[in-house]
């Protein structure tokens, strides 16, 4: 649950930051922020439940980056009022992956703490 809340807050912040910093990312409306968050956040939590206990940290980040990159680009094409290039999608995926790296570190340390008790 904690991971989902971090994603619900972190993904829109990453999108807003990308919108203001990168010229290859342009959101005209607020709704695309919501739709991208509604799709990426639960999918990210599902991937965490699947990946964290099974694969290495670097592979987790690779899967997170790839899924964020593809989904942000496809949603940018599908949603009205959004203009995201491949480069913009790459930059957004880097921002989201940086956030995910911290979340995964927390989940791994929390899991290890509980498994030793």
FISE-211096 format. One record per residue: residue number from 0; x, y, z of N, C-alpha, C in turn; residue in one letter. Coordinates in steps of 0.001 Angstrom, whole numbers, plus 500000, padded with zeros to 6 digits. Each point is the difference from the previous one (the first is absolute). Example, Ala and Ser with C-alpha at 12.3 -4.5 7.8 and 13.67 -1.06 7.14 Angstrom:
! FISE-211096
<rec resi="0" n_X="513190" n_Y="494310" n_Z="507800" ca_X="499110" ca_Y="501190" ca_Z="500000" c_X="500900" c_Y="501200" c_Z="500000" resn="a"/>
<rec resi="1" n_X="499650" n_Y="501050" n_Z="499280" ca_X="500820" ca_Y="501190" ca_Z="500060" c_X="499230" c_Y="501090" c_Z="500730" resn="s"/>
***
This chain:
! FISE-211096
<rec resi="0" n_X="500822" n_Y="498808" n_Z="500000" ca_X="499178" ca_Y="501192" ca_Z="500000" c_X="500864" c_Y="501252" c_Z="500000" resn="x"/>
<rec resi="1" n_X="501095" n_Y="499937" n_Z="500746" ca_X="500909" ca_Y="501130" ca_Z="500064" c_X="500601" c_Y="500277" c_Z="498618" resn="x"/>
<rec resi="2" n_X="500329" n_Y="498959" n_Z="499277" ca_X="500567" ca_Y="500130" ca_Z="498669" c_X="499007" c_Y="500655" c_Z="499039" resn="x"/>
<rec resi="3" n_X="498735" n_Y="499618" n_Z="500089" ca_X="498972" ca_Y="500586" ca_Z="499137" c_X="499845" c_Y="501494" c_Z="500269" resn="x"/>
<rec resi="4" n_X="500018" n_Y="500385" n_Z="501255" ca_X="499864" ca_Y="501426" ca_Z="500330" c_X="501199" c_Y="500804" c_Z="499489" resn="x"/>
<rec resi="5" n_X="501185" n_Y="499431" n_Z="500097" ca_X="501188" ca_Y="500680" ca_Z="499480" c_X="499875" c_Y="500181" c_Z="498493" resn="x"/>
<rec resi="6" n_X="499507" n_Y="498985" n_Z="499314" ca_X="499837" ca_Y="500084" ca_Z="498550" c_X="498904" c_Y="501002" c_Z="499614" resn="x"/>
<rec resi="7" n_X="498903" n_Y="500019" n_Z="500752" ca_X="498907" ca_Y="500919" ca_Z="499694" c_X="500453" c_Y="501448" c_Z="500154" resn="x"/>
<rec resi="8" n_X="500897" n_Y="500248" n_Z="500910" ca_X="500539" ca_Y="501356" ca_Z="500158" c_X="501203" c_Y="500253" c_Z="499096" resn="x"/>
<rec resi="9" n_X="500845" n_Y="499008" n_Z="499806" ca_X="501252" ca_Y="500184" ca_Z="499279" c_X="499863" c_Y="500081" c_Z="498490" resn="x"/>
<rec resi="10" n_X="499116" n_Y="499201" n_Z="499424" ca_X="499860" ca_Y="499996" ca_Z="498541" c_X="499499" c_Y="501348" c_Z="499482" resn="x"/>
<rec resi="11" n_X="498933" n_Y="500582" n_Z="500576" ca_X="499594" ca_Y="501325" ca_Z="499499" c_X="501073" c_Y="501063" c_Z="500213" resn="x"/>
<rec resi="12" n_X="500724" n_Y="499912" n_Z="501120" ca_X="501075" ca_Y="500963" ca_Z="500224" c_X="501093" c_Y="499860" c_Z="498941" resn="x"/>
<rec resi="13" n_X="500343" n_Y="498771" n_Z="499638" ca_X="500992" ca_Y="499776" ca_Z="498942" c_X="499491" c_Y="500536" c_Z="498661" resn="x"/>
<rec resi="14" n_X="498715" n_Y="499806" n_Z="499717" ca_X="499422" ca_Y="500496" ca_Z="498749" c_X="499968" c_Y="501529" c_Z="499966" resn="x"/>
<rec resi="15" n_X="499635" n_Y="500612" n_Z="501116" ca_X="499974" ca_Y="501469" ca_Z="500076" c_X="501413" c_Y="500555" c_Z="499843" resn="x"/>
<rec resi="16" n_X="500956" n_Y="499392" n_Z="500679" ca_X="501395" ca_Y="500426" ca_Z="499880" c_X="500482" c_Y="499874" c_Z="498552" resn="x"/>
<rec resi="17" n_X="499694" n_Y="498885" n_Z="499368" ca_X="500397" ca_Y="499797" ca_Z="498601" c_X="499333" c_Y="501014" c_Z="499085" resn="x"/>
<rec resi="18" n_X="498746" n_Y="500336" n_Z="500278" ca_X="499277" ca_Y="500970" ca_Z="499181" c_X="500667" c_Y="501370" c_Z="500055" resn="x"/>
<rec resi="19" n_X="500503" n_Y="500376" n_Z="501156" ca_X="500626" ca_Y="501310" ca_Z="500140" c_X="501462" c_Y="500026" c_Z="499563" resn="x"/>
<rec resi="20" n_X="500703" n_Y="498884" n_Z="500112" ca_X="501433" ca_Y="499987" ca_Z="499705" c_X="500295" c_Y="499636" c_Z="498539" resn="x"/>
<rec resi="21" n_X="499332" n_Y="498995" n_Z="499476" ca_X="500339" ca_Y="499450" ca_Z="498689" c_X="499098" c_Y="500553" c_Z="498916" resn="x"/>
<rec resi="22" n_X="500592" n_Y="500407" n_Z="498882" ca_X="499226" ca_Y="500531" ca_Z="498878" c_X="499299" c_Y="498900" c_Z="499208" resn="x"/>
<rec resi="23" n_X="500436" n_Y="498769" n_Z="500161" ca_X="499408" ca_Y="498893" ca_Z="499264" c_X="498779" c_Y="499407" c_Z="500702" resn="x"/>
<rec resi="24" n_X="499582" n_Y="500625" n_Z="501087" ca_X="498828" ca_Y="499558" ca_Z="500758" c_X="499056" c_Y="501196" c_Z="500136" resn="x"/>
<rec resi="25" n_X="498744" n_Y="499821" n_Z="499576" ca_X="499037" ca_Y="501096" ca_Z="500095" c_X="498620" c_Y="499450" c_Z="500359" resn="x"/>
<rec resi="26" n_X="499524" n_Y="500386" n_Z="501174" ca_X="498649" ca_Y="499653" ca_Z="500447" c_X="499155" c_Y="501260" c_Z="499955" resn="x"/>
<rec resi="27" n_X="498909" n_Y="499961" n_Z="499251" ca_X="499115" ca_Y="501156" ca_Z="499922" c_X="498907" c_Y="499965" c_Z="501060" resn="x"/>
<rec resi="28" n_X="499621" n_Y="498817" n_Z="500432" ca_X="498902" ca_Y="499836" ca_Z="500947" c_X="500476" c_Y="499253" c_Z="501246" resn="x"/>
<rec resi="29" n_X="499152" n_Y="499968" n_Z="501025" ca_X="500313" ca_Y="499290" ca_Z="501238" c_X="499645" c_Y="498517" c_Z="499890" resn="x"/>
<rec resi="30" n_X="499007" n_Y="499646" n_Z="499205" ca_X="499528" ca_Y="498624" ca_Z="499928" c_X="501081" c_Y="498991" c_Z="499615" resn="x"/>
<rec resi="31" n_X="500919" n_Y="500307" n_Z="499080" ca_X="501042" ca_Y="499008" ca_Z="499701" c_X="500883" c_Y="499648" c_Z="501199" resn="x"/>
<rec resi="32" n_X="500245" n_Y="500958" n_Z="500877" ca_X="500749" ca_Y="499689" ca_Z="501219" c_X="499269" c_Y="498923" c_Z="500797" resn="x"/>
<rec resi="33" n_X="498703" n_Y="500178" n_Z="500113" ca_X="499179" ca_Y="499061" ca_Z="500773" c_X="499989" c_Y="498629" c_Z="499337" resn="x"/>
<rec resi="34" n_X="499769" n_Y="499952" n_Z="498684" ca_X="499923" ca_Y="498723" ca_Z="499302" c_X="501320" c_Y="499246" c_Z="500039" resn="x"/>
<rec resi="35" n_X="501090" n_Y="500696" n_Z="499788" ca_X="501299" ca_Y="499332" ca_Z="500035" c_X="500280" c_Y="499459" c_Z="501398" resn="x"/>
<rec resi="36" n_X="499643" n_Y="500773" n_Z="501034" ca_X="500191" ca_Y="499542" ca_Z="501376" c_X="499112" c_Y="498805" c_Z="500311" resn="x"/>
<rec resi="37" n_X="498745" n_Y="500054" n_Z="499559" ca_X="499051" ca_Y="498910" ca_Z="500272" c_X="500457" c_Y="498700" c_Z="499338" resn="x"/>
<rec resi="38" n_X="500689" n_Y="500093" n_Z="498890" ca_X="500465" ca_Y="498794" ca_Z="499316" c_X="501356" c_Y="499535" c_Z="500545" resn="x"/>
<rec resi="39" n_X="500947" n_Y="500926" n_Z="500183" ca_X="501346" ca_Y="499604" ca_Z="500422" c_X="500095" c_Y="499576" c_Z="501463" resn="x"/>
<rec resi="40" n_X="499279" n_Y="500653" n_Z="500890" ca_X="500139" ca_Y="499703" ca_Z="501433" c_X="499587" c_Y="498569" c_Z="500352" resn="x"/>
<rec resi="41" n_X="498793" n_Y="499552" n_Z="499642" ca_X="499651" ca_Y="498608" ca_Z="500340" c_X="500871" c_Y="498976" c_Z="499272" resn="x"/>
<rec resi="42" n_X="500370" n_Y="500310" n_Z="498755" ca_X="500872" ca_Y="499087" ca_Z="499273" c_X="501364" c_Y="499908" c_Z="500675" resn="x"/>
<rec resi="43" n_X="500508" n_Y="501118" n_Z="500482" ca_X="501277" ca_Y="499994" ca_Z="500716" c_X="499940" c_Y="499184" c_Z="501276" resn="x"/>
<rec resi="44" n_X="498906" n_Y="500119" n_Z="500736" ca_X="499846" ca_Y="499212" ca_Z="501230" c_X="499909" c_Y="498511" c_Z="499665" resn="x"/>
<rec resi="45" n_X="499260" n_Y="499664" n_Z="498956" ca_X="499902" ca_Y="498605" ca_Z="499582" c_X="501371" c_Y="499454" c_Z="499605" resn="x"/>
<rec resi="46" n_X="500762" n_Y="500781" n_Z="499250" ca_X="501345" ca_Y="499563" ca_Z="499628" c_X="500888" c_Y="499825" c_Z="501226" resn="x"/>
<rec resi="47" n_X="499835" n_Y="500856" n_Z="500994" ca_X="500796" ca_Y="499854" ca_Z="501229" c_X="499678" c_Y="498702" c_Z="500720" resn="x"/>
<rec resi="48" n_X="498726" n_Y="499666" n_Z="500098" ca_X="499635" ca_Y="498751" ca_Z="500667" c_X="500577" c_Y="498799" c_Z="499253" resn="x"/>
<rec resi="49" n_X="500077" n_Y="500105" n_Z="498687" ca_X="500531" ca_Y="498901" ca_Z="499208" c_X="501523" c_Y="499962" c_Z="500056" resn="x"/>
<rec resi="50" n_X="500640" n_Y="501175" n_Z="499861" ca_X="501446" ca_Y="500037" ca_Z="499788" c_X="500855" c_Y="500031" c_Z="501258" resn="x"/>
<rec resi="51" n_X="499613" n_Y="500759" n_Z="501009" ca_X="500899" ca_Y="500255" ca_Z="501135" c_X="500528" c_Y="498720" c_Z="500635" resn="x"/>
<rec resi="52" n_X="499166" n_Y="499004" n_Z="500287" ca_X="500579" ca_Y="498809" ca_Z="500633" c_X="500726" c_Y="499064" c_Z="499029" resn="x"/>
<rec resi="53" n_X="499884" n_Y="500225" n_Z="498682" ca_X="500490" ca_Y="499008" ca_Z="499049" c_X="501242" c_Y="500391" c_Z="499206" resn="x"/>
<rec resi="54" n_X="500126" n_Y="501269" n_Z="499634" ca_X="501110" ca_Y="500375" ca_Z="499120" c_X="500873" c_Y="501066" c_Z="500644" resn="x"/>
<rec resi="55" n_X="501148" n_Y="500226" n_Z="499416" ca_X="500961" ca_Y="500941" ca_Z="500572" c_X="499526" c_Y="501445" c_Z="499871" resn="x"/>
<rec resi="56" n_X="500625" n_Y="500845" n_Z="500782" ca_X="499653" ca_Y="501425" ca_Z="500046" c_X="500186" c_Y="500663" c_Z="498636" resn="x"/>
<rec resi="57" n_X="501090" n_Y="499714" n_Z="499324" ca_X="500253" ca_Y="500631" ca_Z="498703" c_X="498987" c_Y="499542" c_Z="498952" resn="x"/>
<rec resi="58" n_X="499596" n_Y="498754" n_Z="500041" ca_X="498977" ca_Y="499520" ca_Z="499064" c_X="498645" c_Y="500627" c_Z="500308" resn="x"/>
<rec resi="59" n_X="499705" n_Y="500214" n_Z="501272" ca_X="498755" ca_Y="500674" ca_Z="500373" c_X="499950" c_Y="501391" c_Z="499400" resn="x"/>
<rec resi="60" n_X="501102" n_Y="500729" n_Z="500122" ca_X="500049" ca_Y="501363" ca_Z="499465" c_X="499918" c_Y="499994" c_Z="498479" resn="x"/>
<rec resi="61" n_X="500584" n_Y="499011" n_Z="499365" ca_X="499918" ca_Y="499897" ca_Z="498545" c_X="498568" c_Y="499768" c_Z="499548" resn="x"/>
<rec resi="62" n_X="499305" n_Y="499112" n_Z="500672" ca_X="498600" ca_Y="499733" ca_Z="499662" c_X="499145" c_Y="501242" c_Z="500271" resn="x"/>
<rec resi="63" n_X="500240" n_Y="500687" n_Z="501114" ca_X="499263" ca_Y="501227" ca_Z="500296" c_X="500246" c_Y="501067" c_Z="498943" resn="x"/>
<rec resi="64" n_X="501258" n_Y="500161" n_Z="499605" ca_X="500322" ca_Y="500992" ca_Z="498978" c_X="499305" c_Y="499670" c_Z="498686" resn="x"/>
<rec resi="65" n_X="500107" n_Y="498752" n_Z="499564" ca_X="499413" ca_Y="499596" ca_Z="498718" c_X="498485" c_Y="500157" c_Z="500010" resn="x"/>
<rec resi="66" n_X="499357" n_Y="499571" n_Z="501069" ca_X="498536" ca_Y="500110" ca_Z="500050" c_X="499567" c_Y="501467" c_Z="500068" resn="x"/>
<rec resi="67" n_X="500704" n_Y="500830" n_Z="500754" ca_X="499675" ca_Y="501423" ca_Z="500060" c_X="500202" c_Y="500666" c_Z="498650" resn="x"/>
<rec resi="68" n_X="501110" n_Y="499688" n_Z="499355" ca_X="500307" ca_Y="500590" ca_Z="498697" c_X="498912" c_Y="499684" c_Z="498978" resn="x"/>
<rec resi="69" n_X="499656" n_Y="498725" n_Z="499881" ca_X="499015" ca_Y="499582" ca_Z="499003" c_X="498618" c_Y="500555" c_Z="500325" resn="x"/>
<rec resi="70" n_X="499582" n_Y="499878" n_Z="501246" ca_X="498656" ca_Y="500452" ca_Z="500357" c_X="499847" c_Y="501516" c_Z="499900" resn="x"/>
<rec resi="71" n_X="500989" n_Y="500747" n_Z="500439" ca_X="499905" ca_Y="501462" ca_Z="499900" c_X="499948" c_Y="500416" c_Z="498534" resn="x"/>
<rec resi="72" n_X="500800" n_Y="499384" n_Z="499166" ca_X="499986" ca_Y="500351" ca_Z="498581" c_X="498659" c_Y="499649" c_Z="499358" resn="x"/>
<rec resi="73" n_X="499493" n_Y="498800" n_Z="500258" ca_X="498725" ca_Y="499590" ca_Z="499407" c_X="498835" c_Y="500831" c_Z="500527" resn="x"/>
<rec resi="74" n_X="500006" n_Y="500301" n_Z="501296" ca_X="498946" ca_Y="500835" ca_Z="500557" c_X="500105" c_Y="501428" c_Z="499469" resn="x"/>
<rec resi="75" n_X="501219" n_Y="500467" n_Z="499763" ca_X="500186" ca_Y="501314" ca_Z="499401" c_X="499420" c_Y="500072" c_Z="498596" resn="x"/>
<rec resi="76" n_X="500061" n_Y="498888" n_Z="499272" ca_X="499399" ca_Y="499951" ca_Z="498674" c_X="498484" c_Y="499907" c_Z="500065" resn="x"/>
<rec resi="77" n_X="499497" n_Y="499295" n_Z="501006" ca_X="498568" ca_Y="499718" ca_Z="500078" c_X="499191" c_Y="501119" c_Z="500646" resn="x"/>
<rec resi="78" n_X="500567" n_Y="500701" n_Z="500955" ca_X="499237" ca_Y="501000" ca_Z="500739" c_X="499993" c_Y="501342" c_Z="499271" resn="x"/>
<rec resi="79" n_X="498844" n_Y="500660" n_Z="499985" ca_X="499946" ca_Y="501320" ca_Z="499358" c_X="500684" c_Y="501065" c_Z="500854" resn="x"/>
<rec resi="80" n_X="500613" n_Y="500962" n_Z="499356" ca_X="500642" ca_Y="501096" ca_Z="500710" c_X="501370" c_Y="499671" c_Z="500537" resn="x"/>
<rec resi="81" n_X="500597" n_Y="498910" n_Z="499501" ca_X="501332" ca_Y="499593" ca_Z="500463" c_X="500918" c_Y="499884" c_Z="498786" resn="x"/>
<rec resi="82" n_X="501178" n_Y="500549" n_Z="500126" ca_X="501012" ca_Y="499863" ca_Z="498967" c_X="501291" c_Y="499550" c_Z="500664" resn="x"/>
<rec resi="83" n_X="500321" n_Y="498717" n_Z="499823" ca_X="501212" ca_Y="499430" ca_Z="500579" c_X="500768" c_Y="499297" c_Z="498882" resn="x"/>
<rec resi="84" n_X="501223" n_Y="500400" n_Z="499784" ca_X="500854" ca_Y="499335" ca_Z="499026" c_X="500634" c_Y="498769" c_Z="500643" resn="x"/>
<rec resi="85" n_X="500708" n_Y="499225" n_Z="499191" ca_X="500725" ca_Y="498852" ca_Z="500555" c_X="501027" c_Y="500458" c_Z="501024" resn="x"/>
<rec resi="86" n_X="500681" n_Y="501092" n_Z="499707" ca_X="500986" ca_Y="500539" ca_Z="500929" c_X="499321" c_Y="500451" c_Z="501296" resn="x"/>
<rec resi="87" n_X="498854" n_Y="500648" n_Z="499886" ca_X="499253" ca_Y="500425" ca_Z="501181" c_X="499548" c_Y="498821" c_Z="500836" resn="x"/>
<rec resi="88" n_X="499557" n_Y="498955" n_Z="499343" ca_X="499602" ca_Y="498791" ca_Z="500712" c_X="501195" c_Y="499370" c_Z="500707" resn="x"/>
<rec resi="89" n_X="501159" n_Y="500028" n_Z="499348" ca_X="501232" ca_Y="499493" ca_Z="500604" c_X="500350" c_Y="500786" c_Z="501260" resn="x"/>
<rec resi="90" n_X="499904" n_Y="501323" n_Z="499936" ca_X="500326" ca_Y="500843" ca_Z="501146" c_X="499007" c_Y="499807" c_Z="501159" resn="x"/>
<rec resi="91" n_X="498722" n_Y="499880" n_Z="499666" ca_X="498989" ca_Y="499739" ca_Z="501036" c_X="500256" c_Y="498642" c_Z="500645" resn="x"/>
<rec resi="92" n_X="500327" n_Y="499006" n_Z="499190" ca_X="500278" ca_Y="498663" ca_Z="500533" c_X="501208" c_Y="500025" c_Z="500940" resn="x"/>
<rec resi="93" n_X="500993" n_Y="500817" n_Z="499693" ca_X="501149" ca_Y="500133" ca_Z="500907" c_X="499558" c_Y="500593" c_Z="501334" resn="x"/>
<rec resi="94" n_X="499168" n_Y="501045" n_Z="499961" ca_X="499509" ca_Y="500604" ca_Z="501246" c_X="499209" c_Y="498993" c_Z="500828" resn="x"/>
<rec resi="95" n_X="499107" n_Y="499278" n_Z="499348" ca_X="499169" ca_Y="499025" ca_Z="500710" c_X="500865" c_Y="498857" c_Z="500535" resn="x"/>
<rec resi="96" n_X="500995" n_Y="499575" n_Z="499239" ca_X="500883" ca_Y="498923" ca_Z="500448" c_X="500838" c_Y="500426" c_Z="501203" resn="x"/>
<rec resi="97" n_X="500410" n_Y="501256" n_Z="500042" ca_X="500728" ca_Y="500502" ca_Z="501176" c_X="499118" c_Y="499915" c_Z="501245" resn="x"/>
<rec resi="98" n_X="498734" n_Y="500357" n_Z="499857" ca_X="499061" ca_Y="499883" ca_Z="501111" c_X="499827" c_Y="498530" c_Z="500389" resn="x"/>
<rec resi="99" n_X="499855" n_Y="499143" n_Z="498992" ca_X="499824" ca_Y="498569" ca_Z="500246" c_X="501216" c_Y="499387" c_Z="500675" resn="x"/>
<rec resi="100" n_X="501177" n_Y="500499" n_Z="499678" ca_X="501228" ca_Y="499479" ca_Z="500620" c_X="499950" c_Y="500181" c_Z="501508" resn="x"/>
<rec resi="101" n_X="499534" n_Y="501164" n_Z="500436" ca_X="499899" ca_Y="500243" ca_Z="501438" c_X="498919" c_Y="499126" c_Z="500640" resn="x"/>
<rec resi="102" n_X="498886" n_Y="499830" n_Z="499296" ca_X="498917" ca_Y="499161" ca_Z="500524" c_X="500473" c_Y="498548" c_Z="500116" resn="x"/>
<rec resi="103" n_X="500699" n_Y="499509" n_Z="498986" ca_X="500469" ca_Y="498616" ca_Z="500035" c_X="501028" c_Y="499787" c_Z="501105" resn="x"/>
<rec resi="104" n_X="500885" n_Y="500965" n_Z="500192" ca_X="500974" ca_Y="499895" ca_Z="501100" c_X="499278" c_Y="499882" c_Z="501335" resn="x"/>
<rec resi="105" n_X="498951" n_Y="500803" n_Z="500161" ca_X="499215" ca_Y="499952" ca_Z="501240" c_X="499314" c_Y="498643" c_Z="500152" resn="x"/>
<rec resi="106" n_X="499405" n_Y="499500" n_Z="498922" ca_X="499308" ca_Y="498716" ca_Z="500071" c_X="500968" c_Y="498861" c_Z="500293" resn="x"/>
<rec resi="107" n_X="501169" n_Y="500044" n_Z="499384" ca_X="500987" ca_Y="498944" ca_Z="500235" c_X="500495" c_Y="500044" c_Z="501439" resn="x"/>
<rec resi="108" n_X="500291" n_Y="501186" n_Z="500509" ca_X="500480" ca_Y="500098" ca_Z="501382" c_X="498898" c_Y="499628" c_Z="500989" resn="x"/>
<rec resi="109" n_X="498763" n_Y="500363" n_Z="499710" ca_X="498880" ca_Y="499655" ca_Z="500873" c_X="499781" c_Y="498492" c_Z="500008" resn="x"/>
<rec resi="110" n_X="500098" n_Y="499372" n_Z="498841" ca_X="499821" ca_Y="498558" ca_Z="499912" c_X="501113" c_Y="499262" c_Z="500758" resn="x"/>
<rec resi="111" n_X="501219" n_Y="500453" n_Z="499829" ca_X="501120" ca_Y="499348" ca_Z="500688" c_X="499873" c_Y="500161" c_Z="501507" resn="x"/>
<rec resi="112" n_X="499520" n_Y="501147" n_Z="500432" ca_X="499822" ca_Y="500237" ca_Z="501433" c_X="498971" c_Y="499034" c_Z="500566" resn="x"/>
<rec resi="113" n_X="498895" n_Y="499783" n_Z="499293" ca_X="498970" ca_Y="499100" ca_Z="500497" c_X="500393" c_Y="498536" c_Z="499886" resn="x"/>
<rec resi="114" n_X="500805" n_Y="499654" n_Z="499010" ca_X="500331" ca_Y="498591" ca_Z="499839" c_X="500974" c_Y="499507" c_Z="501076" resn="x"/>
<rec resi="115" n_X="500680" n_Y="500916" n_Z="500679" ca_X="500966" ca_Y="499597" ca_Z="501027" c_X="499399" c_Y="499964" c_Z="501390" resn="x"/>
<rec resi="116" n_X="498773" n_Y="500383" n_Z="500156" ca_X="499372" ca_Y="500026" ca_Z="501339" c_X="499398" c_Y="498684" c_Z="500342" resn="x"/>
***
